[in-house]
Amino acid sequence: MVADKGKKSKVAERGEEEDSDHIDTELVLSIERLQEIQDELEKVNEEASDKVLEVEQKYNEIRRPVYDKRNDIIKSIPDFWLTAFLSHPALGDLLTEEDQKIFKHLSSLDVEDFKDVKSGYSITFNFNQNPYFEDASLTKTFSFSDEGTTKITGTKIKWKEGMDIANGGSHDKKGSKRPFTEESFFTWFSETQHKDLSEGIHDEVAEIIKEDLWPNPLKYFNNEADEEDFEGDEDDEEGKGIDEEDDDEQDDDEDEDGDEEE
C-alpha cells in the first residue's frame, strides 16, 4: 500500500509540472502575440504622424497668405502688438517701461514653422526705423534634432550708442540705473544655447508667443481674456459678499439668542 501511495504521489507531481509548463508556454505565447499587436499599432501611429505632418504642412501653406493679410492690417493699427503684449497675462509682465518704448516701433510679428514642421520654427519681430538699434528685424530660431535636442539661435542686437537697455543703457533719469531685477525683454534674443528636451527644458516665452498669442492676438488687443478673468473675479467677490452677509446675519441671531437666555 505504501508503494502505491508513493507512485501516486510521483504521478501527481509529474502532472503538476506538466500543467505548469503548459501555463508558462501559453503565457509566453500570449506575450509574444501582444508584442506583435503593439508593433502593429506602432506602425499605424507612425503612419498617422506622417499624415498629420502632411496636413499641417498643407494648411501652413494655406494660412501663410492669410497671416500676411493680417499683418498688413495690423500695421495700420497704432501700438497693436504693444497693447496685445501688455494685455497678455504672461507676457505683459516681461516688458519694462523702456521695452514698451521700443515696442511702439514694432511694425509686425511673424511666427513661421519650418517647411517640414517637425524640425523647428522661428519668431521674428520687425521694426520701423527707431533710435534704439540698427536692426530692421530680430529673430529667434528653434531647430529640433532627432536626438531630442534643440538648437536656439537669436539675433545679436546692434544697439545704437548709449541705447543698450539690455545692459542698463537708455534711461531718462540722470545718473539712474535700472534695478538689477528689472530685466529687459530683449535679453531673450541673446538666450541661446543647446537644450535637451528630454530634461524638460523649454523656452516658455517662445511657446506662449507661438501657441497662444500668435494664433489670435486680437483677443488680447481687445483685452477679452482679461475681461473674462475680471468677470470671474467679480463673481467670486459677489459670492463672497453674500456669504459674508449671511455670516453677519447668523452672528446677529446668535447674539439675540444669547441675550434672551440671559
HELIX and SHEET records of a PDB file:
HELIX    1   1 VAL A    2  ILE A   74  1                                  73    
HELIX    2   2 PHE A   80  SER A   87  1                                   8    
HELIX    3   3 GLY A   92  LEU A   94  5                                   3    
HELIX    4   4 GLU A   97  PHE A  103  1                                   7    
HELIX    5   5 ILE A  165  ASN A  167  5                                   3    
HELIX    6   6 PHE A  185  SER A  190  5                                   6    
HELIX    7   7 LEU A  197  GLU A  199  5                                   3    
HELIX    8   8 GLU A  204  ILE A  208  1                                   5    
HELIX    9   9 ILE A  209  LEU A  213  3                                   5    
HELIX   10  10 PRO A  217  PHE A  221  1                                   5    
HELIX   11  11 GLU A  224  GLU A  261  1                                  38    
SHEET    1   A 5 LEU A 106  ASP A 113  0                                        
SHEET    2   A 5 GLY A 120  PHE A 127 -1                                        
SHEET    3   A 5 SER A 137  PHE A 144 -1                                        
SHEET    4   A 5 THR A 149  GLY A 154 -1                                        
SHEET    5   A 5 HIS A 194  ASP A 196 -1                                        
END                                                                             
